[in-house]
Amino acid sequence: MEGIPHPIPRTVEEVFSDFKGRRAGLIKALTNDVEKFYQQCDPEKENLCLYGLPNETWEVNLPVEEVPPELPEPALGINFARDGMQEKDWLSLVAVHSDSWLLAVAFYFGARFGFGKNERKRLFQMINDLPTIFEVVTGTVKQPKDQSATQNNSSKSKSSGKSRQSESQPKGVKMSPPPKDEDESGEEEEEDDEQGATCGACGDNYGADEFWICCDVCERWFHGKCVKITPAKAEHIKQYKCPGCSSKRARV
């Protein structure tokens, strides 16, 4: 149900770009915009679907009327299950169906434009390098073992509950995942740091030149830009809660 026409992707790179745009929109709906998404999925309404659009936006809408549809359709009636499940379980269910839909759309384009074996394989490998929406939503994304986070001392810190903390950063707010090789304080801290290499909002991997912040509730790392937090703003936050955790507490 896409009101704005988008260019039809015809190459592997164009299909992958379309996939990433839709994926980013879906992740936004299930993380940063979760409160808005939750409210739009009213069980009293008709069958609703969650659409991710190529321009990194999302919408909840009725399925298209044409049969068969021009593109594969996402899961139908996601709103009906909303009040019958725990919120986290419902969001996880929507995430799983969203992952399936993204693959269906991507390989629909591949079939439509005659992708051969090598093109299909390359497209799948490009897609498979990204965390699934389900992994992002549930926080199960792990840092690759060979990834070593290196960044400037001015942008790294740990909360008071961790072993390292920069004096220039506020206590209780964790910013920029620290490199693993600074000390050898044990496997427990290493597992903590592994969680910090993938943004809990967009799912992209850690970049040394980017500002990151960690939620003190769910212990997930986020790009500052994804959660609208700047280094200056973070200095005045005693305990940071990501949008997902903030919205959950508000409803309780």
C-alpha positions in Angstrom: 0.0 0.0 0.0 2.6 2.5 -1.2 1.1 5.9 -2.1 4.4 7.3 -3.3 5.8 5.7 -6.5 9.3 4.4 -6.1 11.8 3.5 -8.9 11.7 -0.2 -9.7 15.1 -1.8 -8.8 16.6 -3.8 -11.6 20.2 -4.6 -10.6 21.5 -6.5 -7.5 22.7 -3.2 -6.0 19.4 -1.5 -6.6 17.4 -4.4 -5.1 19.7 -4.4 -2.1 19.3 -0.7 -1.7 15.5 -1.1 -1.8 15.8 -3.9 0.8 17.9 -1.7 3.1 15.5 1.2 2.8 12.5 -1.0 3.6 14.4 -2.7 6.4 15.4 0.6 8.0 11.7 1.7 8.0 10.5 -1.5 9.6 13.2 -1.3 12.3 12.2 2.3 13.0 8.6 1.2 13.5 9.5 -1.5 15.9 12.1 0.4 17.9 12.2 4.2 17.9 8.6 4.7 16.8 7.2 1.7 18.7 4.7 3.8 20.7 3.2 5.3 17.5 3.2 1.8 15.8 1.5 0.2 18.8 -1.3 2.8 18.8 -1.9 2.5 15.0 -2.4 -1.3 15.3 -5.8 -1.1 16.9 -7.4 -4.5 17.1 -10.8 -2.9 16.5 -9.8 -2.0 13.0 -9.8 -4.3 9.9 -6.9 -6.4 8.8 -3.8 -4.2 9.0 -0.3 -4.7 7.6 3.1 -3.1 8.4 4.8 -1.8 5.3 8.4 -0.8 5.0 9.1 1.7 2.3 12.3 2.2 0.2 12.7 5.7 1.6 13.3 4.3 5.1 9.8 5.1 6.4 7.0 2.8 7.4 3.2 2.8 7.4 0.4 0.6 8.9 -2.3 0.2 6.3 -4.9 -2.1 4.8 -3.7 -4.6 2.2 -3.9 -3.6 -1.5 -7.2 -4.5 -3.2 -5.8 -5.8 -6.4 -5.4 -9.6 -6.7 -2.8 -10.7 -7.2 -0.9 -7.8 -5.8 1.9 -6.1 -7.7 4.4 -6.9 -4.9 4.3 -9.7 -2.2 2.2 -8.5 0.7 3.3 -8.4 4.4 1.6 -10.4 7.1 -2.1 -9.6 7.3 -3.9 -8.8 10.5 -1.0 -8.0 12.8 -3.3 -5.8 14.8 -5.5 -8.6 15.9 -2.8 -10.3 18.1 -1.7 -7.1 19.8 -3.7 -7.2 23.0 -3.6 -11.0 23.3 0.2 -11.2 23.8 3.0 -9.6 25.8 4.2 -6.6 23.9 7.7 -7.9 23.4 6.4 -11.2 22.0 4.0 -9.4 19.7 6.8 -7.1 18.4 9.0 -10.2 17.9 6.2 -11.9 15.9 5.8 -8.8 13.7 9.6 -8.7 13.3 9.8 -12.3 12.1 7.0 -11.7 9.5 8.7 -8.5 8.4 12.0 -10.4 7.8 10.1 -12.9 5.6 8.4 -10.2 3.7 11.6 -8.4 3.0 13.1 -11.5 1.5 10.0 -12.1 -0.6 10.1 -8.6 -2.0 13.8 -8.8 -2.8 13.7 -12.1 -4.6 10.5 -11.1 -6.3 12.5 -8.4 -8.0 15.3 -10.9 -8.7 12.9 -13.2 -10.4 11.1 -10.5 -12.3 14.3 -9.2 -13.8 15.9 -12.5 -14.5 18.7 -12.7 -11.9 20.9 -15.7 -12.5 22.5 -18.0 -10.0 25.4 -15.8 -9.2 23.3 -12.7 -8.9 20.9 -14.4 -6.6 23.8 -15.7 -4.5 25.4 -12.2 -4.3 22.1 -10.6 -3.3 21.6 -13.2 -0.6 25.1 -12.7 0.8 24.6 -8.9 0.9 21.3 -9.4 2.7 22.8 -12.0 5.1 25.6 -9.7 6.2 22.9 -7.5 7.9 21.2 -8.5 11.2 17.6 -9.6 10.8 14.9 -7.3 12.1 14.1 -10.0 14.7 17.7 -9.9 15.9 17.6 -6.1 16.2 14.2 -6.0 18.0 15.1 -8.8 20.4 18.6 -7.5 21.1 20.3 -10.8 20.1 22.7 -9.3 17.7 26.3 -10.1 18.5 29.5 -8.4 17.6 31.6 -10.2 15.0 34.6 -11.9 16.7 37.1 -10.3 14.4 35.8 -6.8 14.9 38.1 -4.6 17.0 36.5 -1.3 18.1 39.1 1.5 18.0 38.1 5.1 18.6 39.3 8.4 20.2 39.5 8.6 24.0 37.2 11.6 23.9 34.3 9.5 22.8 34.5 6.4 24.9 33.2 5.7 28.4 31.6 3.1 30.6 28.9 3.5 33.3 29.7 3.4 37.0 28.8 -0.3 37.0 31.6 -1.1 34.6 35.4 -1.3 35.2 36.4 1.6 33.0 35.0 5.1 33.0 36.3 8.3 31.4 36.3 11.2 33.8 35.0 13.5 31.0 31.8 11.5 30.7 28.8 11.5 33.0 28.3 8.6 35.4 25.5 6.2 34.6 25.5 6.9 30.9 27.6 4.7 28.6 28.8 6.1 25.4 30.8 4.7 22.5 31.6 1.0 23.0 35.2 0.6 24.3 37.9 -1.4 22.5 38.3 -5.0 23.8 42.1 -4.9 24.0 42.4 -2.1 26.5 42.4 -4.5 29.4 41.8 -8.2 30.2 39.2 -7.9 32.9 37.5 -11.2 31.9 34.9 -12.8 29.6 32.0 -11.1 31.3 33.0 -7.6 30.2 33.8 -8.9 26.7 30.3 -10.3 26.3 28.9 -6.9 27.4 31.0 -5.1 24.7 29.9 -7.6 22.1 26.4 -6.2 22.4 27.7 -2.7 21.7 28.8 -3.2 18.1 25.4 -3.1 16.5 22.9 -0.3 16.8 19.7 -1.3 18.5 17.7 1.1 16.2 19.1 0.7 12.7 21.1 -2.5 13.1 24.2 -1.2 11.4 27.6 -2.1 12.8 29.8 0.1 15.0 31.9 2.8 13.4 34.9 4.3 15.1 34.0 7.9 14.0 30.4 7.8 15.3 29.0 8.7 18.7 27.2 5.9 20.5 25.2 5.6 23.7 24.0 2.6 25.7 20.6 2.2 27.3 21.0 1.6 31.1 17.8 -0.5 31.1 18.2 -3.0 28.3 22.0 -2.6 27.9 21.7 -2.1 24.1 23.9 0.3 22.1 22.5 3.0 19.8 23.9 5.5 17.3 23.4 8.9 18.9 21.8 10.2 15.7 19.3 7.3 15.7 18.0 8.2 19.2 18.5 12.0 18.8 21.2 12.2 21.5 24.3 14.3 21.1 27.5 14.1 23.2 26.6 17.5 24.7 23.1 16.3 25.6 24.4 13.0 27.0 26.6 14.9 29.5 23.4 16.0 31.3 21.8 12.5 31.4 22.2 10.6 34.6 20.5 7.4 33.4 19.7 7.0 29.7 16.6 5.0 28.6 16.2 4.2 24.9 12.8 5.0 23.2 11.7 1.4 23.5 12.3 1.1 27.3 10.9 4.6 27.9 7.6 3.7 26.1 7.2 0.4 27.9 7.6 2.1 31.3 5.1 4.8 30.3 2.4 2.1 29.5 3.0 0.3 32.8 
